[in-house]
Amino acid sequence: MAKNRVVVFGGNGYLGGELTKQLMSRDCRVIVADLDYTLDLPGVIYEKVDITNMAQVRAVIEPQDIVVNFAGIADLNQARERPKECIEINIAGNNNILQVCVERGVKKIGYASSAYVYSAHGSFYRISKRTCEEYILEYSKKYNLPYLLLRYGSLYGGLSNPSNGMHRILMRAMTEKKLSYDGNPSDSREFIHVTDASEITADLLLGSEQNKAFLLTGLERFTMAELFSLIEEILDEKLNVEFGCSPNSDHYKMTQYNFSPIQAKRISKLAHVDLGNGIMDLINTLFKKNLKE
């Protein structure tokens, strides 16, 4: 049987990189299409691609490919500060991918969306994700393009960077002995480890599901106060805890859910990375990284 050929746009990024590892472990032929490549994964094919460049996008997609798009501005704060680039990269860039997918006749296109997508919050980031989802639905309706809408909740763990919320919280706890959050102690999240998210994503991409939306979240809901107490327990020290209640915050409050005309099936892993263990692993990773620097 021929290997599944999967093109991962943004495959050098946080979640894209974890998905690339999962796909390689499942004997796929993986093409990472990104602006840079730092993964140390034998067998991965890297193509330097700017998704705003149609010719570059066209050069990497072949008929019967499975395509998934993680490329673009993924940080809510960056998107808020760079609205024009958010349009050019997140929306127009994704449209380039969709157009080539139709031309080539791919098996399916997976799109990395967000739990923010039909929230009242999320600023330009949320708007870009919602617009892309609607474009995908219209492409599917007009050109019979099979799709998966993958709405991710609060990701953490793995090789995260300072744009990740949990990463920032833990770094500040370790370096400044402070836990801070721009919101209320009662604000809640359903954290999902990046390994669990990437495993679920690989299952969906390689499986028979199509033309559906999925909400990928953790099994347990934690308030920010409960999360901070857990971090203090793991670090075994009392930290300076600060909550700010900025009325202009674009992050969701009690829940990321809101009315959505495109209903998503919630999907989680029963055998998942426990939040406490995941935080301990991330603290160890950050500690070792800081020692090297």
Secondary structure, DSSP 8 states (H G I E B T S, - for coil): ----EEEEETTTSHHHHHHHHHHHHTT-EEEEEES------TT-EEEE--TT-HHHHHHH--TT-EEEE--S---HHHHHH-HHHIIIIIIIIHHHHHHHHHHHT-SEEEEEEETTTTSS--HHHHHHHHHHHHHHHHHHHHH---EEEEEE-EEE-SS--TTSHHHHHHHHHHHHSEEEEES-TT-EE-EEEHHHHHHHHHHHHHSS--SEEEEE--SS-EEHHHHHHHHHHHHTS--EEEEE--TT--S-SS-S----SS-EEEE--SS---HHHHHHHHHHHHHHHHHH-
